[in-house]
């Protein structure tokens, strides 16, 4: 990247980055340049905190849990479409600098050696933030390949942090994951590794990605039960409603408890759809269905919903200036948007949603935009209960191939590919999906094979872990030596950083020949992309017709 090019920012962490190169004036996601710079500064501070915690841990010093919480939250808040509020980001910078300085004092008291790096020497104030932010962003690393590997690692850590935060909110944690994350961030800040060593660290992150998703799976199922086959209403009722978006099940639980008996219904949106699959939520009669589609359609769908919307995690699309629903938007956790009410937890960890509930009571019921039902709940426990049926279908030839079409949805016209690909698949194939990519084909009515639906939805993007568990179980059942011998094709759509850690997790499990689209990540330099192609046979996508032939699925 030529640093002499005119730019106000540089960001290429998502699939929709400008011209497939990088956003330089304003983010395609809607992120302003000053917000991008604030995030660059926050990541700089996170690395500084991690340098100290890494050194303290190696010296055997006790580590405050505050550091773990800060690093996870800060990383999560910089994920695409999570936080557009400068003040929210800068408050985290303030908090991080204060924490770093306290940790540095602790290191000094214990005679712990700290490296001489800018992340530790800078002692800026609010007045200095804007200027410092200009020099600590992505292009700080001049070598294109090292930059690519460092950013690939950073984006994987962001995705890992998102999943870890959800588990932590349910009381599940793993110190080893925090240790790795902070060690990796410290390495980015102060170590000079070879390209091969960076590659190994990236793949190690994939292994911790598997561990993190397994932890979240344990947290979700241990708290709310194993997902089960469920038909979800996509129409509306005649009472006022609250729409909950994002991914956080703990927030949903609190909202359902507080809305019980109020005359207000609760609907899920986008990645919250799989909440309907958990047994614990089925006791709430006012938990009535899913409204709308993937995140990128929210401007028109939120207008039609009429009631308040609660964002629990990323997937905010900045509302237009004249949007009637902006005053009905609420944020919580790592999310933020200027002018929207942010709901914090109190000293006991509880959140008060009464303001949202009172607003909902004054709103009209949602406007119906579709009707019917969709089926889901095919996480690993449920699918393994169907194992005999699935194996018989494979052995008889009724199921010829499984197609993993997990991942993200997005706005680009090129994503129509995934809808057309699903429509064009032969009748003896089954789609395994997780994440909001499902909205490209979960309403197509593709039928079933001997009672097995041809679209098996495992859940949210983090539930891609379920797909890995299913694949490993099938490998065992069919007594195969290699997971890549299974009759499975991987045709995955990606958008943001949680998809990055899912990809790295699959690579760490040895999965090869993953097709990634609609475009390969801009942050992969040609040399780094070649390494992934050579090691794992990663490829992009072509036309539907070309890819059906490539996968041996053409009729």
Secondary structure, 3 states (H helix, E strand, C coil): CCCCCCCCCCECCCCCCHHHCCECCCCCCCCCHHHHHHHHHHHHHHHHHHHHHHHHHHCCCCCCHHHHHHHHHHHHHCCCCCECCHHHHHHHHHHHHHHHHHHHHHHHHCCCCCCCCHHHHCCCCHHHHHHHHCCCCHHHCCCHHHHHHHHHHHHHHHHHHHHHHHHHHCCCCCHHHHHHHHHHHHHHHHCCCCHHHHHHHHHHHHHHHHHHHHHHHHHHHHHHCCCCCEEEECCCCCCCEEEEECCCHHHHHHHHHHHCCCCCEEEECHHHHHHHHCHHHCCCCCEEEECCCCHHHHHHHHHHHCCCEEECCCCCCCCCCCCCCHHHEEEECCCECCCCEEECECCCCCECCHHHHHHHHCCCCCCCCCCCEEEECCCHHHHHHCHHHHHHHHHHCCCCEEEECCECCCCCHHHHHHHHHHHHCCCCEEEEECCHHHHHCCCCCCCEECCEECEEECCCHHHHHHHHHHHHHHHHHCCCCCHHHCCEEEEEECCCHHHHHHHHHHHHCCCCCEEEECCCCCCCCHHHHHHHHHHHCCECCCCHHHHHHHCCCCC
